[in-house]
Amino acid sequence: MTTPPIIKERIGHTMVVTLNDPDRLNPISASTREALSEVLVEVEADPSFRAIILTGAGSNFSSGGDISAMDAPMRLKRINFEHVKRMVNQITGASVPVIAAVEGWAAGAGLALAMLCDTVVASESARFMSAFPKIGLIPDYGLLASLPARVGQARARQIMLYAKPLTADTALSYGMIDEMVADGTALKAALELTEHLNTLAPEALRAIKAFDSGRLDHALDYERNVQPQLMASDNAKEGRAAFFEKRASNFTAS
């Protein structure tokens, strides 16, 4: 029996979506994106939903993109970017608030997924990293725009350029996360936030969110044009090899 890429659970008026590959730290694969898109469509079609929570199975949110799938042909990569753009716009354009409940690592595309959310709740031992230069790529899933929107352009540049891990304390001080809670309680805290959302007018929340919808399109188009060439580069191949071999990358100037 195939393990589903996500688990969805309705709790009251909230849809809880759990990335479901804990043995690999919940990487975001094509099947994950497709399943998440389907859930987002389901939520939009049901006006009784008042919030969405994104979280990860096990002790981590997400390690990022599925590196094992990054050797796909160039044509397929371009198609995948259209799928990414659709999912990103579904999250940022959702008619209900989207909350990330982060335990453990949120790295690479996992960090980007969290930064798309309206609210980020993270545990005290959570860790965050924009790891893309470590494998020869640029930030994706709209992180080039969503991170500066949260922390400012100068600070976002340091986070993305140097690819260093950040503690939850640092992320809170930067504005990357909105609430820090005890380990193991991020989902509980996120659910408590949704209880408050249930007391607010859904039309007003929808109107607030609609004003910000579509702000990531420029970043997503840039990713679509630049990332495929980077994926095919010798340095990206070296970065992937180093990741799987658990060694330092040996990048060369080009």
DRENPA-3360 file (N, C-alpha, C; in nm, 2 decimals, always signed):
BEGIN
1 = MTTPPIIK = +0.08/-0.12/+0.00/+0.00/+0.00/+0.00/+0.09/+0.12/+0.00 ~ +0.06/+0.22/-0.09/+0.14/+0.34/-0.11/+0.11/+0.44/+0.00 ~ +0.21/+0.49/+0.06/+0.19/+0.59/+0.17/+0.15/+0.72/+0.10 ~ +0.04/+0.78/+0.14/-0.01/+0.91/+0.08/+0.09/+1.02/+0.11 ~ +0.12/+1.12/+0.02/+0.21/+1.22/+0.04/+0.17/+1.32/+0.15 ~ +0.04/+1.33/+0.17/-0.01/+1.42/+0.27/-0.13/+1.35/+0.35 ~ -0.15/+1.39/+0.47/-0.27/+1.35/+0.54/-0.36/+1.47/+0.57 ~ -0.49/+1.46/+0.54/-0.58/+1.57/+0.56/-0.68/+1.53/+0.67;
9 = ERIGHTMV = -0.70/+1.62/+0.76/-0.80/+1.60/+0.87/-0.88/+1.72/+0.90 ~ -1.01/+1.71/+0.90/-1.09/+1.82/+0.94/-1.11/+1.82/+1.09 ~ -1.08/+1.93/+1.15/-1.10/+1.95/+1.29/-1.18/+2.08/+1.31 ~ -1.31/+2.06/+1.34/-1.40/+2.17/+1.34/-1.41/+2.24/+1.21 ~ -1.38/+2.37/+1.21/-1.38/+2.44/+1.08/-1.25/+2.46/+1.02 ~ -1.15/+2.38/+1.06/-1.01/+2.39/+1.01/-0.97/+2.26/+0.94 ~ -0.90/+2.28/+0.83/-0.84/+2.17/+0.75/-0.70/+2.16/+0.80 ~ -0.66/+2.05/+0.86/-0.52/+2.03/+0.89/-0.45/+1.94/+0.79;
17 = VTLNDPDR = -0.35/+1.99/+0.73/-0.28/+1.91/+0.62/-0.14/+1.88/+0.67 ~ -0.11/+1.75/+0.67/+0.02/+1.71/+0.73/+0.11/+1.65/+0.61 ~ +0.23/+1.70/+0.59/+0.32/+1.65/+0.50/+0.37/+1.51/+0.56 ~ +0.36/+1.41/+0.47/+0.36/+1.27/+0.53/+0.47/+1.18/+0.47 ~ +0.60/+1.22/+0.49/+0.71/+1.14/+0.46/+0.82/+1.16/+0.57 ~ +0.79/+1.12/+0.69/+0.87/+1.16/+0.81/+1.01/+1.10/+0.80 ~ +1.02/+0.98/+0.74/+1.15/+0.91/+0.73/+1.25/+0.99/+0.65 ~ +1.20/+1.08/+0.55/+1.29/+1.16/+0.47/+1.27/+1.31/+0.51;
25 = LNPISAST = +1.22/+1.34/+0.63/+1.20/+1.47/+0.68/+1.10/+1.55/+0.59 ~ +1.00/+1.48/+0.53/+0.89/+1.54/+0.46/+0.93/+1.63/+0.34 ~ +1.01/+1.57/+0.25/+1.04/+1.65/+0.13/+0.92/+1.69/+0.05 ~ +0.92/+1.80/-0.03/+0.81/+1.84/-0.11/+0.83/+1.79/-0.25 ~ +0.76/+1.69/-0.29/+0.77/+1.62/-0.42/+0.66/+1.67/-0.51 ~ +0.66/+1.63/-0.63/+0.55/+1.66/-0.73/+0.42/+1.60/-0.67 ~ +0.42/+1.48/-0.62/+0.30/+1.43/-0.56/+0.25/+1.50/-0.44 ~ +0.34/+1.56/-0.36/+0.30/+1.64/-0.25/+0.23/+1.77/-0.30;
33 = REALSEVL = +0.29/+1.83/-0.40/+0.23/+1.95/-0.45/+0.09/+1.93/-0.51 ~ +0.08/+1.82/-0.58/-0.05/+1.79/-0.64/-0.16/+1.76/-0.54 ~ -0.12/+1.68/-0.44/-0.21/+1.65/-0.33/-0.25/+1.77/-0.25 ~ -0.16/+1.86/-0.22/-0.19/+1.98/-0.15/-0.28/+2.07/-0.23 ~ -0.25/+2.08/-0.36/-0.34/+2.16/-0.45/-0.48/+2.11/-0.45 ~ -0.50/+1.98/-0.45/-0.63/+1.92/-0.44/-0.71/+1.96/-0.31 ~ -0.63/+1.95/-0.20/-0.69/+1.99/-0.07/-0.73/+2.14/-0.07 ~ -0.65/+2.22/-0.13/-0.68/+2.37/-0.13/-0.80/+2.39/-0.21;
41 = VEVEADPS = -0.82/+2.32/-0.32/-0.94/+2.33/-0.40/-1.06/+2.29/-0.32 ~ -1.05/+2.18/-0.25/-1.16/+2.13/-0.16/-1.20/+2.23/-0.06 ~ -1.10/+2.30/+0.01/-1.13/+2.40/+0.11/-1.20/+2.52/+0.04 ~ -1.16/+2.56/-0.07/-1.22/+2.68/-0.14/-1.37/+2.65/-0.17 ~ -1.40/+2.52/-0.20/-1.53/+2.48/-0.24/-1.63/+2.47/-0.13 ~ -1.58/+2.47/+0.00/-1.66/+2.45/+0.11/-1.65/+2.58/+0.21 ~ -1.76/+2.66/+0.20/-1.75/+2.79/+0.28/-1.75/+2.76/+0.43 ~ -1.77/+2.64/+0.48/-1.77/+2.62/+0.62/-1.63/+2.61/+0.68;
49 = FRAIILTG = -1.53/+2.60/+0.59/-1.39/+2.60/+0.64/-1.35/+2.75/+0.68 ~ -1.28/+2.76/+0.79/-1.24/+2.90/+0.83/-1.09/+2.91/+0.84 ~ -1.01/+2.80/+0.83/-0.87/+2.81/+0.83/-0.81/+2.68/+0.78 ~ -0.68/+2.69/+0.74/-0.60/+2.58/+0.70/-0.47/+2.58/+0.79 ~ -0.43/+2.46/+0.83/-0.30/+2.45/+0.90/-0.21/+2.35/+0.82 ~ -0.09/+2.39/+0.79/+0.01/+2.31/+0.73/+0.11/+2.26/+0.84 ~ +0.14/+2.14/+0.84/+0.24/+2.09/+0.94/+0.31/+1.96/+0.88 ~ +0.40/+1.91/+0.95/+0.48/+1.79/+0.90/+0.46/+1.67/+1.00;
57 = AGSNFSSG = +0.47/+1.55/+0.94/+0.46/+1.43/+1.02/+0.59/+1.41/+1.09 ~ +0.59/+1.34/+1.21/+0.71/+1.32/+1.28/+0.76/+1.44/+1.35 ~ +0.89/+1.46/+1.36/+0.95/+1.57/+1.44/+1.00/+1.68/+1.35 ~ +0.96/+1.69/+1.22/+1.01/+1.80/+1.13/+0.89/+1.85/+1.05 ~ +0.91/+1.97/+1.01/+0.81/+2.03/+0.91/+0.84/+1.98/+0.77 ~ +0.96/+2.03/+0.71/+1.00/+1.98/+0.58/+1.14/+2.01/+0.56 ~ +1.21/+1.92/+0.50/+1.35/+1.94/+0.46/+1.37/+2.01/+0.33 ~ +1.26/+2.03/+0.26/+1.27/+2.11/+0.13/+1.23/+2.02/+0.01;
65 = GDISAMDA = +1.28/+2.07/-0.10/+1.24/+2.00/-0.23/+1.30/+1.86/-0.23 ~ +1.24/+1.77/-0.31/+1.28/+1.63/-0.32/+1.40/+1.63/-0.42 ~ +1.52/+1.63/-0.36/+1.65/+1.64/-0.44/+1.66/+1.52/-0.53 ~ +1.61/+1.40/-0.50/+1.62/+1.28/-0.58/+1.54/+1.30/-0.71 ~ +1.45/+1.40/-0.72/+1.38/+1.42/-0.85/+1.43/+1.54/-0.93 ~ +1.54/+1.59/-0.89/+1.59/+1.71/-0.96/+1.67/+1.68/-1.09 ~ +1.68/+1.56/-1.13/+1.75/+1.53/-1.26/+1.65/+1.51/-1.37 ~ +1.52/+1.56/-1.35/+1.42/+1.54/-1.46/+1.46/+1.62/-1.58;
73 = PMRLKRIN = +1.41/+1.58/-1.70/+1.44/+1.65/-1.82/+1.39/+1.80/-1.81 ~ +1.46/+1.88/-1.89/+1.43/+2.03/-1.89/+1.28/+2.06/-1.91 ~ +1.22/+1.99/-2.01/+1.08/+2.02/-2.04/+0.99/+1.99/-1.92 ~ +1.02/+1.88/-1.85/+0.94/+1.84/-1.73/+0.96/+1.94/-1.62 ~ +1.08/+1.99/-1.60/+1.11/+2.09/-1.50/+1.03/+2.22/-1.52 ~ +1.01/+2.26/-1.65/+0.93/+2.38/-1.68/+0.79/+2.35/-1.65 ~ +0.74/+2.23/-1.68/+0.60/+2.20/-1.64/+0.58/+2.20/-1.49 ~ +0.68/+2.15/-1.42/+0.67/+2.15/-1.27/+0.67/+2.29/-1.22;
81 = FEHVKRMV = +0.74/+2.39/-1.28/+0.73/+2.52/-1.23/+0.59/+2.58/-1.24 ~ +0.52/+2.54/-1.35/+0.38/+2.59/-1.36/+0.30/+2.53/-1.24 ~ +0.32/+2.40/-1.21/+0.25/+2.34/-1.09/+0.29/+2.41/-0.96 ~ +0.41/+2.45/-0.95/+0.46/+2.52/-0.83/+0.38/+2.65/-0.82 ~ +0.38/+2.73/-0.93/+0.31/+2.86/-0.93/+0.17/+2.85/-0.90 ~ +0.10/+2.74/-0.95/-0.04/+2.72/-0.91/-0.06/+2.70/-0.76 ~ +0.03/+2.61/-0.71/+0.01/+2.58/-0.56/+0.04/+2.70/-0.48 ~ +0.15/+2.78/-0.51/+0.18/+2.90/-0.44/+0.07/+3.00/-0.44;
89 = NQITGASV = +0.01/+3.02/-0.55/-0.10/+3.12/-0.56/-0.22/+3.07/-0.49 ~ -0.24/+2.93/-0.49/-0.35/+2.88/-0.41/-0.34/+2.91/-0.26 ~ -0.21/+2.90/-0.21/-0.19/+2.92/-0.07/-0.20/+3.07/-0.04 ~ -0.13/+3.15/-0.11/-0.14/+3.30/-0.08/-0.27/+3.36/-0.12 ~ -0.35/+3.30/-0.21/-0.48/+3.35/-0.25/-0.59/+3.28/-0.19 ~ -0.56/+3.19/-0.09/-0.67/+3.12/-0.02/-0.76/+3.22/+0.05 ~ -0.89/+3.19/+0.05/-0.99/+3.28/+0.11/-1.00/+3.27/+0.26 ~ -0.92/+3.17/+0.32/-0.91/+3.16/+0.46/-0.77/+3.17/+0.51;
97 = PVIAAVEG = -0.74/+3.21/+0.63/-0.60/+3.22/+0.68/-0.53/+3.08/+0.67 ~ -0.40/+3.08/+0.64/-0.32/+2.96/+0.64/-0.21/+2.97/+0.74 ~ -0.21/+2.87/+0.83/-0.11/+2.88/+0.94/-0.01/+2.76/+0.93 ~ +0.12/+2.79/+0.94/+0.22/+2.69/+0.94/+0.25/+2.65/+1.09 ~ +0.24/+2.52/+1.12/+0.28/+2.47/+1.25/+0.41/+2.40/+1.24 ~ +0.52/+2.46/+1.28/+0.66/+2.41/+1.25/+0.72/+2.34/+1.37 ~ +0.76/+2.22/+1.36/+0.85/+2.15/+1.45/+0.97/+2.11/+1.38 ~ +1.09/+2.11/+1.44/+1.21/+2.06/+1.38/+1.25/+2.15/+1.26;
105 = WAAGAGLA = +1.29/+2.09/+1.15/+1.35/+2.17/+1.04/+1.24/+2.22/+0.94 ~ +1.26/+2.34/+0.90/+1.19/+2.40/+0.78/+1.31/+2.45/+0.69 ~ +1.35/+2.38/+0.60/+1.47/+2.41/+0.52/+1.43/+2.42/+0.37 ~ +1.50/+2.50/+0.29/+1.48/+2.51/+0.15/+1.33/+2.54/+0.11 ~ +1.28/+2.45/+0.03/+1.14/+2.47/-0.01/+1.04/+2.45/+0.11 ~ +1.09/+2.38/+0.22/+1.01/+2.38/+0.34/+1.00/+2.51/+0.41 ~ +1.11/+2.58/+0.41/+1.11/+2.72/+0.46/+1.02/+2.81/+0.38 ~ +1.03/+2.79/+0.24/+0.95/+2.87/+0.15/+0.80/+2.85/+0.17;
113 = LAMLCDTV = +0.77/+2.72/+0.20/+0.63/+2.68/+0.22/+0.57/+2.75/+0.35 ~ +0.65/+2.75/+0.45/+0.61/+2.82/+0.57/+0.60/+2.97/+0.55 ~ +0.69/+3.03/+0.48/+0.69/+3.17/+0.46/+0.57/+3.22/+0.37 ~ +0.50/+3.13/+0.30/+0.38/+3.16/+0.22/+0.26/+3.17/+0.31 ~ +0.27/+3.12/+0.43/+0.15/+3.12/+0.52/+0.13/+3.25/+0.59 ~ +0.01/+3.28/+0.63/-0.03/+3.40/+0.69/+0.03/+3.41/+0.83 ~ +0.04/+3.30/+0.90/+0.10/+3.30/+1.04/+0.19/+3.17/+1.05 ~ +0.30/+3.19/+1.12/+0.39/+3.08/+1.14/+0.41/+3.06/+1.29;
121 = VASESARF = +0.37/+2.94/+1.34/+0.39/+2.90/+1.48/+0.50/+2.80/+1.48 ~ +0.60/+2.82/+1.56/+0.72/+2.73/+1.56/+0.75/+2.69/+1.70 ~ +0.81/+2.57/+1.72/+0.85/+2.52/+1.85/+0.99/+2.58/+1.88 ~ +1.03/+2.57/+2.01/+1.15/+2.63/+2.05/+1.28/+2.57/+1.99 ~ +1.27/+2.44/+1.95/+1.39/+2.38/+1.89/+1.38/+2.38/+1.73 ~ +1.28/+2.45/+1.68/+1.27/+2.46/+1.53/+1.39/+2.52/+1.47 ~ +1.43/+2.48/+1.35/+1.54/+2.54/+1.28/+1.50/+2.58/+1.14 ~ +1.56/+2.68/+1.08/+1.52/+2.74/+0.95/+1.64/+2.76/+0.87;
129 = MSAFPKIG = +1.63/+2.73/+0.74/+1.75/+2.75/+0.66/+1.71/+2.77/+0.51 ~ +1.76/+2.87/+0.44/+1.74/+2.88/+0.30/+1.86/+2.81/+0.23 ~ +1.85/+2.68/+0.21/+1.97/+2.60/+0.18/+2.01/+2.60/+0.03 ~ +1.94/+2.67/-0.05/+1.95/+2.65/-0.20/+2.09/+2.66/-0.25 ~ +2.17/+2.76/-0.21/+2.31/+2.77/-0.27/+2.39/+2.65/-0.24 ~ +2.36/+2.57/-0.14/+2.43/+2.45/-0.10/+2.42/+2.34/-0.21 ~ +2.31/+2.35/-0.29/+2.30/+2.26/-0.40/+2.29/+2.33/-0.54 ~ +2.35/+2.45/-0.54/+2.36/+2.53/-0.67/+2.24/+2.59/-0.73;
137 = LIPDYGLL = +2.14/+2.62/-0.64/+2.01/+2.67/-0.70/+1.97/+2.80/-0.63 ~ +1.87/+2.87/-0.69/+1.82/+2.99/-0.63/+1.70/+2.95/-0.54 ~ +1.66/+3.03/-0.44/+1.54/+3.00/-0.37/+1.42/+2.99/-0.46 ~ +1.33/+2.90/-0.42/+1.21/+2.89/-0.51/+1.08/+2.89/-0.42 ~ +0.97/+2.85/-0.48/+0.84/+2.86/-0.41/+0.81/+3.00/-0.36 ~ +0.86/+3.10/-0.44/+0.83/+3.24/-0.41/+0.91/+3.30/-0.29 ~ +1.01/+3.22/-0.24/+1.09/+3.27/-0.13/+1.16/+3.41/-0.15 ~ +1.20/+3.43/-0.28/+1.26/+3.55/-0.32/+1.18/+3.68/-0.28;
145 = ASLPARVG = +1.04/+3.66/-0.28/+0.95/+3.77/-0.25/+0.89/+3.75/-0.11 ~ +0.86/+3.63/-0.07/+0.79/+3.61/+0.06/+0.88/+3.64/+0.18 ~ +1.01/+3.60/+0.17/+1.10/+3.63/+0.28/+1.13/+3.78/+0.31 ~ +1.16/+3.85/+0.20/+1.17/+4.00/+0.22/+1.05/+4.06/+0.28 ~ +0.93/+4.01/+0.24/+0.81/+4.07/+0.29/+0.79/+4.05/+0.44 ~ +0.85/+3.95/+0.49/+0.85/+3.92/+0.63/+0.96/+3.99/+0.71 ~ +1.08/+3.99/+0.66/+1.20/+4.03/+0.74/+1.27/+4.15/+0.68 ~ +1.23/+4.20/+0.57/+1.30/+4.31/+0.50/+1.40/+4.26/+0.40;
153 = QARARQIM = +1.43/+4.35/+0.30/+1.52/+4.30/+0.19/+1.66/+4.27/+0.23 ~ +1.72/+4.36/+0.32/+1.86/+4.34/+0.36/+1.88/+4.21/+0.44 ~ +1.79/+4.19/+0.53/+1.80/+4.07/+0.62/+1.77/+3.94/+0.53 ~ +1.67/+3.95/+0.45/+1.64/+3.84/+0.36/+1.76/+3.80/+0.27 ~ +1.83/+3.90/+0.22/+1.95/+3.88/+0.14/+2.05/+3.80/+0.21 ~ +2.08/+3.83/+0.34/+2.18/+3.76/+0.42/+2.14/+3.62/+0.44 ~ +2.01/+3.60/+0.47/+1.96/+3.46/+0.49/+1.97/+3.37/+0.37 ~ +1.94/+3.43/+0.25/+1.94/+3.35/+0.13/+2.08/+3.34/+0.07;
161 = LYAKPLTA = +2.17/+3.44/+0.09/+2.30/+3.43/+0.03/+2.39/+3.33/+0.10 ~ +2.38/+3.33/+0.24/+2.48/+3.26/+0.32/+2.43/+3.12/+0.36 ~ +2.30/+3.09/+0.35/+2.25/+2.96/+0.37/+2.29/+2.90/+0.51 ~ +2.28/+2.98/+0.61/+2.31/+2.94/+0.74/+2.19/+2.91/+0.82 ~ +2.19/+2.80/+0.91/+2.07/+2.77/+0.98/+2.04/+2.88/+1.09 ~ +1.91/+2.90/+1.12/+1.87/+2.99/+1.21/+1.79/+2.92/+1.32 ~ +1.81/+2.96/+1.45/+1.73/+2.91/+1.56/+1.59/+2.97/+1.56 ~ +1.50/+2.91/+1.63/+1.37/+2.97/+1.64/+1.37/+3.11/+1.71;
169 = DTALSYGM = +1.46/+3.12/+1.81/+1.48/+3.25/+1.87/+1.52/+3.36/+1.77 ~ +1.61/+3.33/+1.69/+1.66/+3.43/+1.59/+1.54/+3.45/+1.49 ~ +1.48/+3.34/+1.44/+1.37/+3.36/+1.35/+1.26/+3.45/+1.40 ~ +1.23/+3.43/+1.53/+1.13/+3.52/+1.60/+1.17/+3.66/+1.60 ~ +1.30/+3.69/+1.63/+1.34/+3.82/+1.64/+1.35/+3.89/+1.50 ~ +1.37/+3.81/+1.40/+1.37/+3.86/+1.26/+1.23/+3.88/+1.20 ~ +1.13/+3.82/+1.26/+0.99/+3.82/+1.21/+0.96/+3.71/+1.11 ~ +1.05/+3.61/+1.10/+1.02/+3.49/+1.02/+0.90/+3.41/+1.08;
177 = IDEMVADG = +0.90/+3.40/+1.21/+0.79/+3.33/+1.28/+0.71/+3.43/+1.36 ~ +0.59/+3.40/+1.39/+0.50/+3.49/+1.46/+0.48/+3.45/+1.61 ~ +0.50/+3.32/+1.64/+0.48/+3.28/+1.78/+0.57/+3.16/+1.80 ~ +0.64/+3.16/+1.91/+0.73/+3.04/+1.95/+0.67/+2.97/+2.07 ~ +0.66/+2.84/+2.06/+0.59/+2.76/+2.17/+0.68/+2.65/+2.21 ~ +0.64/+2.58/+2.31/+0.72/+2.47/+2.36/+0.72/+2.35/+2.26 ~ +0.83/+2.28/+2.26/+0.84/+2.17/+2.16/+0.72/+2.07/+2.17 ~ +0.67/+2.03/+2.06/+0.56/+1.93/+2.06/+0.43/+2.00/+2.06;
185 = TALKAALE = +0.42/+2.13/+2.07/+0.29/+2.20/+2.09/+0.26/+2.29/+1.97 ~ +0.33/+2.29/+1.86/+0.31/+2.39/+1.76/+0.17/+2.37/+1.69 ~ +0.13/+2.24/+1.67/+0.00/+2.22/+1.61/-0.11/+2.26/+1.71 ~ -0.09/+2.23/+1.83/-0.19/+2.27/+1.94/-0.21/+2.42/+1.94 ~ -0.10/+2.49/+1.94/-0.11/+2.64/+1.94/-0.17/+2.69/+1.81 ~ -0.15/+2.63/+1.70/-0.21/+2.67/+1.57/-0.36/+2.65/+1.58 ~ -0.40/+2.53/+1.63/-0.54/+2.51/+1.64/-0.61/+2.61/+1.74 ~ -0.54/+2.65/+1.84/-0.60/+2.75/+1.93/-0.62/+2.88/+1.86;
193 = LTEHLNTL = -0.53/+2.91/+1.76/-0.54/+3.04/+1.68/-0.67/+3.03/+1.60 ~ -0.69/+2.91/+1.54/-0.81/+2.89/+1.45/-0.94/+2.91/+1.53 ~ -0.94/+2.87/+1.66/-1.05/+2.89/+1.74/-1.09/+3.04/+1.75 ~ -0.99/+3.13/+1.76/-1.01/+3.27/+1.76/-1.06/+3.32/+1.62 ~ -1.00/+3.26/+1.52/-1.05/+3.30/+1.38/-1.20/+3.27/+1.36 ~ -1.24/+3.17/+1.43/-1.39/+3.13/+1.42/-1.48/+3.24/+1.47 ~ -1.42/+3.34/+1.55/-1.50/+3.44/+1.61/-1.50/+3.57/+1.52 ~ -1.43/+3.56/+1.41/-1.41/+3.68/+1.33/-1.50/+3.67/+1.20;
201 = APEALRAI = -1.53/+3.78/+1.14/-1.61/+3.77/+1.02/-1.54/+3.72/+0.90 ~ -1.58/+3.61/+0.84/-1.50/+3.55/+0.73/-1.49/+3.64/+0.61 ~ -1.60/+3.72/+0.58/-1.59/+3.81/+0.46/-1.48/+3.91/+0.48 ~ -1.46/+3.96/+0.60/-1.36/+4.06/+0.63/-1.22/+4.00/+0.62 ~ -1.20/+3.87/+0.67/-1.07/+3.81/+0.65/-1.04/+3.78/+0.51 ~ -1.14/+3.74/+0.43/-1.13/+3.71/+0.29/-1.08/+3.84/+0.22 ~ -1.14/+3.95/+0.25/-1.11/+4.08/+0.18/-0.97/+4.12/+0.22 ~ -0.92/+4.10/+0.34/-0.79/+4.14/+0.38/-0.69/+4.06/+0.30;
209 = KAFDSGRL = -0.71/+3.93/+0.29/-0.62/+3.84/+0.22/-0.62/+3.87/+0.07 ~ -0.74/+3.90/+0.01/-0.74/+3.93/-0.13/-0.66/+4.04/-0.17 ~ -0.64/+4.14/-0.09/-0.56/+4.26/-0.12/-0.41/+4.22/-0.15 ~ -0.36/+4.12/-0.08/-0.22/+4.08/-0.10/-0.20/+3.97/-0.20 ~ -0.31/+3.92/-0.26/-0.30/+3.80/-0.35/-0.23/+3.84/-0.48 ~ -0.14/+3.75/-0.53/-0.07/+3.77/-0.65/+0.06/+3.84/-0.64 ~ +0.10/+3.88/-0.52/+0.23/+3.96/-0.51/+0.35/+3.88/-0.54 ~ +0.34/+3.74/-0.55/+0.46/+3.66/-0.58/+0.49/+3.63/-0.72;
217 = DHALDYER = +0.40/+3.68/-0.81/+0.41/+3.63/-0.95/+0.54/+3.66/-1.01 ~ +0.60/+3.78/-0.99/+0.73/+3.82/-1.05/+0.84/+3.72/-1.00 ~ +0.84/+3.69/-0.87/+0.94/+3.59/-0.82/+0.92/+3.46/-0.88 ~ +0.80/+3.41/-0.90/+0.77/+3.28/-0.96/+0.81/+3.27/-1.10 ~ +0.79/+3.38/-1.18/+0.83/+3.38/-1.32/+0.98/+3.38/-1.33 ~ +1.05/+3.45/-1.24/+1.20/+3.45/-1.24/+1.25/+3.31/-1.21 ~ +1.19/+3.24/-1.11/+1.23/+3.10/-1.08/+1.21/+3.01/-1.21 ~ +1.10/+3.03/-1.28/+1.07/+2.94/-1.39/+1.18/+2.96/-1.50;
225 = NVQPQLMA = +1.23/+3.09/-1.52/+1.32/+3.12/-1.62/+1.46/+3.08/-1.59 ~ +1.50/+3.09/-1.46/+1.64/+3.07/-1.42/+1.67/+2.93/-1.36 ~ +1.58/+2.88/-1.28/+1.61/+2.76/-1.21/+1.64/+2.64/-1.30 ~ +1.56/+2.62/-1.41/+1.60/+2.50/-1.49/+1.74/+2.50/-1.54 ~ +1.80/+2.62/-1.58/+1.93/+2.62/-1.62/+2.03/+2.59/-1.51 ~ +2.00/+2.64/-1.39/+2.08/+2.61/-1.27/+2.08/+2.46/-1.24 ~ +1.96/+2.40/-1.25/+1.94/+2.26/-1.22/+2.03/+2.17/-1.32 ~ +2.05/+2.22/-1.44/+2.12/+2.14/-1.54/+2.27/+2.17/-1.53;
233 = SDNAKEGR = +2.32/+2.26/-1.44/+2.46/+2.30/-1.44/+2.54/+2.20/-1.37 ~ +2.67/+2.20/-1.40/+2.77/+2.11/-1.33/+2.77/+2.13/-1.18 ~ +2.76/+2.25/-1.14/+2.76/+2.28/-0.99/+2.64/+2.23/-0.92 ~ +2.52/+2.23/-0.99/+2.40/+2.17/-0.92/+2.42/+2.02/-0.92 ~ +2.47/+1.96/-1.02/+2.50/+1.81/-1.01/+2.59/+1.78/-0.90 ~ +2.70/+1.86/-0.88/+2.79/+1.84/-0.77/+2.72/+1.86/-0.64 ~ +2.64/+1.96/-0.63/+2.56/+1.98/-0.50/+2.47/+1.87/-0.47 ~ +2.40/+1.81/-0.57/+2.32/+1.70/-0.54/+2.40/+1.58/-0.50;
241 = AAFFEKRA = +2.51/+1.55/-0.57/+2.60/+1.44/-0.53/+2.65/+1.46/-0.39 ~ +2.70/+1.58/-0.35/+2.75/+1.60/-0.22/+2.64/+1.58/-0.11 ~ +2.52/+1.62/-0.15/+2.41/+1.60/-0.05/+2.39/+1.45/-0.02 ~ +2.38/+1.37/-0.12/+2.36/+1.23/-0.11/+2.48/+1.15/-0.05 ~ +2.60/+1.20/-0.08/+2.72/+1.14/-0.02/+2.76/+1.20/+0.11 ~ +2.68/+1.30/+0.16/+2.70/+1.36/+0.29/+2.85/+1.42/+0.31 ~ +2.89/+1.50/+0.21/+3.02/+1.56/+0.21/+3.00/+1.70/+0.17 ~ +3.11/+1.78/+0.18/+3.11/+1.92/+0.14/+3.11/+1.93/-0.02;
249 = SNFTAS = +3.04/+2.02/-0.07/+3.04/+2.04/-0.22/+3.17/+2.10/-0.26 ~ +3.21/+2.06/-0.38/+3.33/+2.12/-0.45/+3.29/+2.20/-0.57 ~ +3.24/+2.32/-0.55/+3.19/+2.40/-0.66/+3.30/+2.46/-0.74 ~ +3.28/+2.49/-0.87/+3.38/+2.55/-0.95/+3.33/+2.68/-1.01 ~ +3.41/+2.77/-1.05/+3.37/+2.89/-1.12/+3.34/+2.86/-1.26 ~ +3.24/+2.93/-1.31/+3.20/+2.91/-1.45/+3.19/+3.04/-1.53;
% end
